Amino acid sequence: MKKKILGVLMISLIGILNVSAQETFKVMFYNLLNYPLEDAVPNREDDLAFILADYQPDLFLVCELNNITGANNVLNITRSAINPNFDMATYVSNTSDDIFGDQNDLQNLLYYDSRKFILEEEIIVPTDLRDFNVYKLQLNTIDQDVNPVEIYVIVCHLKASSGVENAQRRYEMVLELDAYLNTLPNDVNVLLGGDLNLYTGSEAAFQELLDTANNITFVDPANRIGSWNNNPNYVDVFTQSTRTQSGMGGTTGGFDDRFDFILTSENMLSIANITYTADSYQVYGNNGLAACYNSAINSSNCAVPGSEFSFEVRDALHNFSDHLPVTLSLEANVTLSVLEAIETVSYFNLEKNVVDSELIVYVNSPELFNQDLNIYNALGKIVGTFQTNTGQHQVFDITHLSNGIYFLGFDNLTHKPTKFIVSR
């Protein structure tokens, strides 16, 4: 059936609104598995681009970054897969192990939508192994000078492995964080995302984070505290391991543990000026099936008809990392100081997003006629440019592109890039 072409859209730019509205902010924490030095899986940047394009976080917290090259690669991916306004905090190599080895190969970092957040301060809290990286953010609101909404975002990676000694080192790392948090007002908003490497909720490090006697008390928004190691009753919050196959890097034990978390300060459950959105905590890619226990996340055991996360999503997660990301949403009654485009229909759209040799584009605005239409790879680099004509139905030959994920955009149009997949 011939597709009916929508009429030319009407665009109206709005500036600062004069009434408050509830804004929602999506957060993702992800262990990137020694990126970019771990190269057993080729072109895994495409998988990360697929994941980010699907979830569309506003705040992207990561650990296991190896170097500034990897940090910049991820920044380019966020800009192409989410929106071009993404920025990153300052990349700083791990300082905590300098006195006994200077390995400095596993860093934390924050990426954020710079239209919505302003990065005010960056703090390093050292421990005996890895830094806690703390980022003070402010919402970019119209009344930020008189009514600021601020949040501290902590990204961390505690000591790995089981055993009494490793558990003690995790606890000692958390004590160092507590010492810093004691310097803050007790009513500040704090969000912590990290690979905590915890085997049970009774472990001292976790209990210290939850201690109500602390200046800042954290809570588990998922409310799934227990003995989760190798316990299928907690499969809904498992994050590791996505793999059973060896030779891909990372752990290969199958889906059996909850290592990755996003925690919030207790006030953010109800009374803060930016709060946790009820029931929004989720392990991205986890369909919550007991049959998935000890399986690879892309196996048939990890989905049934109607499951939220498709094979394509789970396969991308499996290829990119041995962890699953953790996500949640925050909300605030604010008006953002952002110029947004209100679109009655889109400027252009694709006939289909999974293509073979031809890309069919419907151009719905005359201002995009006779313009450069760019194709970007997962790193945001231009890998092809076409000249549009004056037709609404336009066909472009993409036989020169290899299989993978790409994004489409015009030079003269600020918008979220359109994703498509080449699959032959």
Kinemage of the C-alpha trace (Angstrom):
@kinemage 1
@onewidth
@group {chain A} dominant
@subgroup {mainchain}
@vectorlist {calphas} color= white
{ca met a 1} P 0.000 0.000 0.000
{ca lys a 2} L 1.309 3.358 -0.950
{ca lys a 3} L 2.118 5.420 2.127
{ca lys a 4} L 0.082 8.547 2.524
{ca ile a 5} L 2.389 11.501 2.835
{ca leu a 6} L 1.701 13.891 5.647
{ca gly a 7} L 1.463 17.543 4.817
{ca val a 8} L 4.154 20.038 5.529
{ca leu a 9} L 4.533 20.405 9.256
{ca met a 10} L 3.961 23.567 11.182
{ca ile a 11} L 6.748 24.486 13.553
{ca ser a 12} L 6.446 26.934 16.373
{ca leu a 13} L 9.354 27.603 18.671
{ca ile a 14} L 8.587 28.174 22.284
{ca gly a 15} L 10.894 29.730 24.781
{ca ile a 16} L 10.335 30.073 28.472
{ca leu a 17} L 6.940 28.945 29.636
{ca asn a 18} L 5.298 30.831 32.476
{ca val a 19} L 3.669 27.869 34.206
{ca ser a 20} L 5.320 24.919 35.904
{ca ala a 21} L 4.975 21.425 34.551
{ca gln a 22} L 6.069 18.065 35.802
{ca glu a 23} L 9.300 17.070 34.075
{ca thr a 24} L 10.611 13.512 34.020
{ca phe a 25} L 14.297 12.630 33.802
{ca lys a 26} L 15.498 9.164 32.831
{ca val a 27} L 18.648 7.777 34.457
{ca met a 28} L 20.799 4.828 33.422
{ca phe a 29} L 23.852 3.309 35.116
{ca tyr a 30} L 25.962 0.877 33.066
{ca asn a 31} L 29.206 -1.035 33.612
{ca leu a 32} L 30.878 -0.710 30.190
{ca leu a 33} L 33.167 -3.746 30.591
{ca asn a 34} L 36.670 -2.364 30.169
{ca tyr a 35} L 35.785 -0.039 27.344
{ca pro a 36} L 37.524 0.360 24.922
{ca leu a 37} L 40.433 -2.007 25.765
{ca glu a 38} L 38.232 -5.100 25.852
{ca asp a 39} L 37.922 -5.811 22.124
{ca ala a 40} L 36.890 -9.481 21.970
{ca val a 41} L 33.541 -8.434 20.476
{ca pro a 42} L 34.105 -6.321 17.354
{ca asn a 43} L 32.123 -3.129 16.759
{ca arg a 44} L 30.392 -3.271 20.107
{ca glu a 45} L 29.909 0.491 19.891
{ca asp a 46} L 26.993 -0.315 17.582
{ca asp a 47} L 25.386 -2.278 20.395
{ca leu a 48} L 25.800 0.583 22.862
{ca ala a 49} L 24.284 2.974 20.332
{ca phe a 50} L 21.308 0.629 19.928
{ca ile a 51} L 20.812 0.454 23.720
{ca leu a 52} L 21.011 4.222 24.229
{ca ala a 53} L 18.814 4.997 21.243
{ca asp a 54} L 16.182 2.686 22.679
{ca tyr a 55} L 16.212 3.896 26.301
{ca gln a 56} L 17.053 7.593 25.739
{ca pro a 57} L 18.494 8.500 29.164
{ca asp a 58} L 18.918 12.102 30.307
{ca leu a 59} L 21.688 11.084 32.721
{ca phe a 60} L 24.061 8.274 31.743
{ca leu a 61} L 26.350 7.031 34.533
{ca val a 62} L 29.153 4.621 33.630
{ca cys a 63} L 32.035 2.705 35.150
{ca glu a 64} L 34.886 0.666 33.636
{ca leu a 65} L 36.019 3.335 31.209
{ca asn a 66} L 39.695 2.788 30.420
{ca asn a 67} L 40.889 6.033 28.889
{ca ile a 68} L 40.013 9.410 27.398
{ca thr a 69} L 39.626 7.869 23.934
{ca gly a 70} L 36.880 5.635 25.235
{ca ala a 71} L 35.280 8.534 27.090
{ca asn a 72} L 35.117 10.612 23.919
{ca asn a 73} L 33.805 7.654 21.912
{ca val a 74} L 30.938 7.247 24.356
{ca leu a 75} L 30.242 10.988 24.206
{ca asn a 76} L 29.941 10.785 20.423
{ca ile a 77} L 27.616 7.805 20.765
{ca thr a 78} L 25.343 9.674 23.187
{ca arg a 79} L 25.219 12.625 20.812
{ca ser a 80} L 24.238 10.495 17.836
{ca ala a 81} L 21.987 7.979 19.608
{ca ile a 82} L 20.228 10.316 22.070
{ca asn a 83} L 20.649 13.957 21.050
{ca pro a 84} L 23.472 16.310 20.022
{ca asn a 85} L 23.189 18.298 23.269
{ca phe a 86} L 24.841 15.622 25.396
{ca asp a 87} L 27.997 16.532 27.259
{ca met a 88} L 30.298 14.744 29.669
{ca ala a 89} L 31.963 15.615 32.933
{ca thr a 90} L 35.738 15.948 33.018
{ca tyr a 91} L 37.477 12.652 32.414
{ca val a 92} L 39.873 12.036 35.315
{ca ser a 93} L 41.961 8.878 35.689
{ca asn a 94} L 41.468 6.961 38.920
{ca thr a 95} L 43.605 8.505 41.673
{ca ser a 96} L 42.968 6.046 44.498
{ca asp a 97} L 45.560 3.414 43.617
{ca asp a 98} L 48.405 5.795 42.803
{ca ile a 99} L 50.401 5.039 45.945
{ca phe a 100} L 50.595 1.301 45.334
{ca gly a 101} L 50.509 0.688 41.605
{ca asp a 102} L 48.947 3.467 39.542
{ca gln a 103} L 46.893 1.033 37.465
{ca asn a 104} L 44.311 3.710 36.637
{ca asp a 105} L 42.409 1.565 34.148
{ca leu a 106} L 38.851 1.584 35.488
{ca gln a 107} L 37.248 5.021 35.630
{ca asn a 108} L 33.762 6.375 36.290
{ca leu a 109} L 32.085 9.162 34.334
{ca leu a 110} L 28.831 11.051 33.908
{ca tyr a 111} L 27.170 12.017 30.613
{ca tyr a 112} L 24.203 14.374 30.701
{ca asp a 113} L 21.746 16.317 28.559
{ca ser a 114} L 23.154 19.834 28.786
{ca arg a 115} L 19.774 21.379 27.927
{ca lys a 116} L 18.304 19.989 31.137
{ca phe a 117} L 21.239 19.891 33.555
{ca ile a 118} L 24.042 22.268 34.486
{ca leu a 119} L 27.214 20.686 35.886
{ca glu a 120} L 28.203 22.866 38.837
{ca glu a 121} L 30.947 20.923 40.601
{ca glu a 122} L 33.049 17.764 40.263
{ca ile a 123} L 34.445 16.059 43.360
{ca ile a 124} L 36.738 13.053 43.753
{ca val a 125} L 36.447 10.958 46.915
{ca pro a 126} L 39.490 8.649 47.012
{ca thr a 127} L 39.617 5.240 48.685
{ca asp a 128} L 42.287 2.554 48.818
{ca leu a 129} L 41.212 1.166 45.427
{ca arg a 130} L 38.933 3.286 43.212
{ca asp a 131} L 37.542 6.790 43.362
{ca phe a 132} L 33.984 7.790 44.041
{ca asn a 133} L 33.236 10.446 41.421
{ca val a 134} L 30.689 12.992 42.628
{ca tyr a 135} L 28.937 15.452 40.337
{ca lys a 136} L 26.809 18.325 41.586
{ca leu a 137} L 24.111 19.147 39.039
{ca gln a 138} L 21.433 21.793 38.850
{ca leu a 139} L 18.299 21.613 36.757
{ca asn a 140} L 18.308 24.209 34.009
{ca thr a 141} L 15.058 25.897 35.038
{ca ile a 142} L 13.658 29.365 34.420
{ca asp a 143} L 13.914 30.269 38.114
{ca gln a 144} L 17.183 28.548 38.949
{ca asp a 145} L 18.608 31.713 40.533
{ca val a 146} L 15.901 31.954 43.196
{ca asn a 147} L 14.666 28.358 43.380
{ca pro a 148} L 17.533 26.033 42.434
{ca val a 149} L 16.907 22.302 42.128
{ca glu a 150} L 20.191 20.528 42.766
{ca ile a 151} L 21.221 16.908 42.902
{ca tyr a 152} L 24.486 15.170 43.707
{ca val a 153} L 25.178 12.209 41.420
{ca ile a 154} L 27.726 9.663 42.648
{ca val a 155} L 29.249 7.069 40.318
{ca cys a 156} L 31.231 4.220 41.839
{ca his a 157} L 32.678 0.738 41.449
{ca leu a 158} L 33.333 -1.186 44.665
{ca lys a 159} L 35.839 -3.993 45.147
{ca ala a 160} L 34.934 -7.154 43.267
{ca ser a 161} L 34.880 -10.823 44.304
{ca ser a 162} L 33.496 -12.786 47.221
{ca gly a 163} L 35.172 -13.502 50.537
{ca val a 164} L 35.611 -11.782 53.882
{ca glu a 165} L 38.573 -9.646 52.818
{ca asn a 166} L 36.851 -8.280 49.711
{ca ala a 167} L 33.657 -7.567 51.650
{ca gln a 168} L 35.712 -5.651 54.215
{ca arg a 169} L 37.334 -3.554 51.488
{ca arg a 170} L 33.910 -2.674 50.077
{ca tyr a 171} L 32.851 -1.575 53.551
{ca glu a 172} L 35.954 0.565 54.002
{ca met a 173} L 35.338 2.226 50.641
{ca val a 174} L 31.807 3.142 51.704
{ca leu a 175} L 33.141 4.612 54.959
{ca glu a 176} L 35.259 6.997 52.878
{ca leu a 177} L 32.139 8.056 50.987
{ca asp a 178} L 30.282 8.582 54.274
{ca ala a 179} L 33.038 10.876 55.487
{ca tyr a 180} L 32.478 13.076 52.439
{ca leu a 181} L 28.675 12.949 52.695
{ca asn a 182} L 28.958 14.144 56.286
{ca thr a 183} L 30.175 17.483 54.892
{ca leu a 184} L 26.898 18.068 52.996
{ca pro a 185} L 23.598 19.395 54.325
{ca asn a 186} L 21.454 16.462 55.428
{ca asp a 187} L 18.561 17.440 53.155
{ca val a 188} L 20.402 17.437 49.805
{ca asn a 189} L 19.292 15.189 46.961
{ca val a 190} L 21.767 12.393 46.311
{ca leu a 191} L 21.674 9.646 43.692
{ca leu a 192} L 24.253 6.850 43.659
{ca gly a 193} L 24.820 4.572 40.668
{ca gly a 194} L 27.404 1.864 40.741
{ca asp a 195} L 28.646 -1.662 40.354
{ca leu a 196} L 28.614 -2.455 44.063
{ca asn a 197} L 29.680 -6.115 43.714
{ca leu a 198} L 27.444 -7.068 46.645
{ca tyr a 199} L 26.384 -10.662 47.192
{ca thr a 200} L 23.749 -9.978 49.840
{ca gly a 201} L 21.837 -7.099 51.334
{ca ser a 202} L 23.245 -7.940 54.754
{ca glu a 203} L 26.809 -7.146 53.692
{ca ala a 204} L 28.357 -4.396 55.818
{ca ala a 205} L 28.955 -2.034 52.882
{ca phe a 206} L 25.298 -2.109 51.893
{ca gln a 207} L 24.043 -1.789 55.449
{ca glu a 208} L 26.311 1.222 55.911
{ca leu a 209} L 24.745 2.919 52.893
{ca leu a 210} L 21.260 2.275 54.332
{ca asp a 211} L 22.107 3.272 57.910
{ca thr a 212} L 19.494 5.752 59.158
{ca ala a 213} L 22.034 7.219 61.579
{ca asn a 214} L 24.070 8.587 58.656
{ca asn a 215} L 23.950 12.203 57.544
{ca ile a 216} L 22.722 10.908 54.157
{ca thr a 217} L 20.694 7.700 54.232
{ca phe a 218} L 20.283 5.796 50.985
{ca val a 219} L 17.325 3.639 50.037
{ca asp a 220} L 16.843 0.904 47.469
{ca pro a 221} L 14.007 2.201 45.259
{ca ala a 222} L 13.383 -1.326 44.022
{ca asn a 223} L 12.796 -2.421 47.638
{ca arg a 224} L 14.386 -5.786 46.840
{ca ile a 225} L 16.815 -6.264 49.710
{ca gly a 226} L 17.816 -9.809 50.577
{ca ser a 227} L 20.267 -12.562 49.795
{ca trp a 228} L 20.246 -12.361 46.020
{ca asn a 229} L 23.416 -14.293 45.082
{ca asn a 230} L 22.376 -17.394 43.112
{ca asn a 231} L 18.809 -16.936 44.328
{ca pro a 232} L 16.204 -17.104 41.515
{ca asn a 233} L 13.710 -15.337 43.788
{ca tyr a 234} L 15.587 -12.122 42.996
{ca val a 235} L 15.915 -12.679 39.254
{ca asp a 236} L 13.976 -9.468 38.555
{ca val a 237} L 16.877 -7.384 39.896
{ca phe a 238} L 19.747 -9.535 38.588
{ca thr a 239} L 22.290 -7.663 36.470
{ca gln a 240} L 25.102 -10.168 35.990
{ca ser a 241} L 26.118 -12.173 34.056
{ca thr a 242} L 24.620 -11.707 30.613
{ca arg a 243} L 26.826 -14.478 29.206
{ca thr a 244} L 27.540 -18.182 29.307
{ca gln a 245} L 29.818 -18.145 26.275
{ca ser a 246} L 33.550 -17.777 26.862
{ca gly a 247} L 35.924 -15.682 24.773
{ca met a 248} L 33.879 -12.464 24.903
{ca gly a 249} L 35.521 -10.895 27.943
{ca gly a 250} L 33.950 -10.528 31.357
{ca thr a 251} L 32.222 -13.192 33.431
{ca thr a 252} L 30.527 -16.206 31.855
{ca gly a 253} L 28.444 -17.650 34.676
{ca gly a 254} L 25.020 -16.776 33.313
{ca phe a 255} L 22.321 -14.684 34.963
{ca asp a 256} L 22.740 -15.131 38.717
{ca asp a 257} L 23.530 -11.950 40.682
{ca arg a 258} L 22.572 -8.390 41.580
{ca phe a 259} L 25.740 -6.298 41.388
{ca asp a 260} L 24.519 -3.048 39.815
{ca phe a 261} L 22.380 -0.476 41.604
{ca ile a 262} L 20.902 2.978 41.555
{ca leu a 263} L 20.166 4.198 45.089
{ca thr a 264} L 18.607 7.503 46.112
{ca ser a 265} L 18.752 9.506 49.307
{ca glu a 266} L 15.745 8.784 51.473
{ca asn a 267} L 14.214 12.222 50.960
{ca met a 268} L 13.975 11.610 47.206
{ca leu a 269} L 11.231 9.028 47.746
{ca ser a 270} L 8.721 11.704 48.693
{ca ile a 271} L 9.650 15.137 50.031
{ca ala a 272} L 12.508 16.435 47.895
{ca asn a 273} L 12.155 18.940 45.051
{ca ile a 274} L 13.268 16.186 42.670
{ca thr a 275} L 11.917 12.761 43.506
{ca tyr a 276} L 12.010 9.138 42.439
{ca thr a 277} L 9.152 8.179 40.134
{ca ala a 278} L 7.308 5.347 41.842
{ca asp a 279} L 7.789 1.899 40.291
{ca ser a 280} L 10.239 3.190 37.679
{ca tyr a 281} L 13.269 1.189 38.892
{ca gln a 282} L 14.148 -1.450 36.319
{ca val a 283} L 17.022 -3.596 35.165
{ca tyr a 284} L 17.053 -2.790 31.458
{ca gly a 285} L 16.904 -5.999 29.422
{ca asn a 286} L 15.676 -8.154 32.317
{ca asn a 287} L 12.239 -9.637 31.671
{ca gly a 288} L 12.033 -10.978 35.238
{ca leu a 289} L 11.737 -14.654 34.329
{ca ala a 290} L 12.923 -17.359 36.721
{ca ala a 291} L 13.790 -19.473 33.678
{ca cys a 292} L 16.507 -16.944 32.838
{ca tyr a 293} L 18.510 -17.983 35.914
{ca asn a 294} L 22.006 -19.148 34.879
{ca ser a 295} L 21.196 -18.426 31.222
{ca ala a 296} L 22.631 -15.993 28.686
{ca ile a 297} L 20.416 -12.905 28.534
{ca asn a 298} L 19.832 -13.366 24.784
{ca ser a 299} L 18.621 -16.944 25.190
{ca ser a 300} L 15.031 -18.054 24.702
{ca asn a 301} L 14.820 -18.692 28.471
{ca cys a 302} L 14.878 -14.941 29.066
{ca ala a 303} L 11.733 -13.976 27.154
{ca val a 304} L 8.225 -15.209 26.465
{ca pro a 305} L 5.678 -13.833 23.984
{ca gly a 306} L 4.786 -10.355 25.112
{ca ser a 307} L 7.968 -9.781 27.134
{ca glu a 308} L 9.030 -6.148 27.323
{ca phe a 309} L 12.607 -6.609 26.140
{ca ser a 310} L 13.007 -8.072 22.675
{ca phe a 311} L 15.727 -10.396 21.442
{ca glu a 312} L 17.348 -7.474 19.594
{ca val a 313} L 17.691 -5.472 22.820
{ca arg a 314} L 18.920 -8.451 24.832
{ca asp a 315} L 21.375 -9.448 22.113
{ca ala a 316} L 22.881 -5.950 22.036
{ca leu a 317} L 23.272 -6.069 25.821
{ca his a 318} L 24.845 -9.521 25.614
{ca asn a 319} L 27.344 -8.364 23.009
{ca phe a 320} L 28.340 -5.124 24.707
{ca ser a 321} L 28.814 -6.113 28.344
{ca asp a 322} L 28.550 -8.864 30.940
{ca his a 323} L 26.307 -6.566 33.042
{ca leu a 324} L 22.848 -5.178 32.427
{ca pro a 325} L 22.193 -1.462 32.958
{ca val a 326} L 19.975 -0.247 35.779
{ca thr a 327} L 17.423 2.491 35.102
{ca leu a 328} L 14.937 4.681 36.918
{ca ser a 329} L 13.113 7.973 36.453
{ca leu a 330} L 13.097 11.169 38.486
{ca glu a 331} L 10.496 13.906 38.386
{ca ala a 332} L 10.249 17.549 39.398
{ca asn a 333} L 7.608 20.269 39.150
{ca val a 334} L 9.706 22.750 37.216
{ca thr a 335} L 9.822 24.648 33.971
{ca leu a 336} L 12.977 23.993 32.034
{ca ser a 337} L 14.663 26.905 30.335
{ca val a 338} L 14.922 25.179 26.996
{ca leu a 339} L 13.901 26.178 23.495
{ca glu a 340} L 11.939 23.232 22.207
{ca ala a 341} L 10.471 22.593 18.792
{ca ile a 342} L 6.817 21.616 18.833
{ca glu a 343} L 6.188 19.415 15.836
{ca thr a 344} L 2.697 18.629 14.581
{ca val a 345} L 4.280 16.006 12.343
{ca ser a 346} L 7.889 15.034 11.876
{ca tyr a 347} L 10.169 16.752 9.382
{ca phe a 348} L 10.927 13.392 7.771
{ca asn a 349} L 10.428 9.726 8.450
{ca leu a 350} L 11.613 6.354 7.170
{ca glu a 351} L 9.438 3.769 5.479
{ca lys a 352} L 11.117 1.160 7.676
{ca asn a 353} L 13.977 1.144 10.166
{ca val a 354} L 15.514 -2.217 9.264
{ca val a 355} L 16.770 -2.016 5.701
{ca asp a 356} L 18.849 -3.948 3.178
{ca ser a 357} L 20.098 -2.063 0.147
{ca glu a 358} L 17.735 0.930 -0.081
{ca leu a 359} L 16.796 3.652 2.369
{ca ile a 360} L 13.347 5.087 1.657
{ca val a 361} L 12.798 8.507 3.194
{ca tyr a 362} L 9.587 10.549 3.261
{ca val a 363} L 10.491 14.244 3.371
{ca asn a 364} L 7.603 16.255 4.796
{ca ser a 365} L 9.026 19.771 4.684
{ca pro a 366} L 10.093 21.782 1.616
{ca glu a 367} L 12.921 23.348 3.621
{ca leu a 368} L 14.621 19.937 3.525
{ca phe a 369} L 14.529 19.719 -0.263
{ca asn a 370} L 17.933 19.936 -1.983
{ca gln a 371} L 19.756 19.580 1.334
{ca asp a 372} L 22.568 17.334 2.619
{ca leu a 373} L 21.202 14.269 4.388
{ca asn a 374} L 23.957 12.711 6.509
{ca ile a 375} L 24.386 9.140 7.673
{ca tyr a 376} L 26.306 8.751 10.948
{ca asn a 377} L 27.818 5.624 12.468
{ca ala a 378} L 27.557 4.739 16.160
{ca leu a 379} L 30.462 7.057 16.985
{ca gly a 380} L 28.756 10.031 15.355
{ca lys a 381} L 31.063 10.118 12.330
{ca ile a 382} L 29.591 10.874 8.902
{ca val a 383} L 29.876 7.762 6.727
{ca gly a 384} L 27.714 8.956 3.873
{ca thr a 385} L 25.917 12.041 2.553
{ca phe a 386} L 23.044 12.219 0.098
{ca gln a 387} L 21.511 15.210 -1.657
{ca thr a 388} L 17.749 15.285 -1.318
{ca asn a 389} L 15.549 16.263 -4.251
{ca thr a 390} L 12.150 17.959 -4.307
{ca gly a 391} L 10.065 14.817 -3.961
{ca gln a 392} L 8.353 13.591 -0.824
{ca his a 393} L 9.245 9.938 -1.518
{ca gln a 394} L 13.026 9.611 -1.898
{ca val a 395} L 15.140 6.463 -2.329
{ca phe a 396} L 18.852 6.216 -1.529
{ca asp a 397} L 21.288 3.406 -2.319
{ca ile a 398} L 23.043 2.170 0.849
{ca thr a 399} L 24.764 -0.929 -0.524
{ca his a 400} L 28.096 0.598 0.531
{ca leu a 401} L 27.136 0.361 4.216
{ca ser a 402} L 28.021 -2.747 6.182
{ca asn a 403} L 25.579 -4.371 8.602
{ca gly a 404} L 25.089 -2.313 11.732
{ca ile a 405} L 23.312 0.600 13.376
{ca tyr a 406} L 23.279 4.056 11.769
{ca phe a 407} L 21.635 7.437 12.313
{ca leu a 408} L 20.159 9.896 9.845
{ca gly a 409} L 20.105 13.670 10.113
{ca phe a 410} L 20.179 16.989 8.254
{ca asp a 411} L 22.860 19.625 8.789
{ca asn a 412} L 20.342 22.434 9.139
{ca leu a 413} L 17.928 20.698 11.509
{ca thr a 414} L 18.395 20.243 15.249
{ca his a 415} L 16.496 17.127 16.215
{ca lys a 416} L 16.937 13.679 17.668
{ca pro a 417} L 18.706 11.589 14.988
{ca thr a 418} L 16.648 8.878 13.326
{ca lys a 419} L 18.009 5.365 13.836
{ca phe a 420} L 18.045 2.628 11.220
{ca ile a 421} L 19.660 -0.786 10.994
{ca val a 422} L 21.320 -2.327 7.936
{ca ser a 423} L 20.764 -6.087 7.972
{ca arg a 424} L 21.414 -8.317 4.993
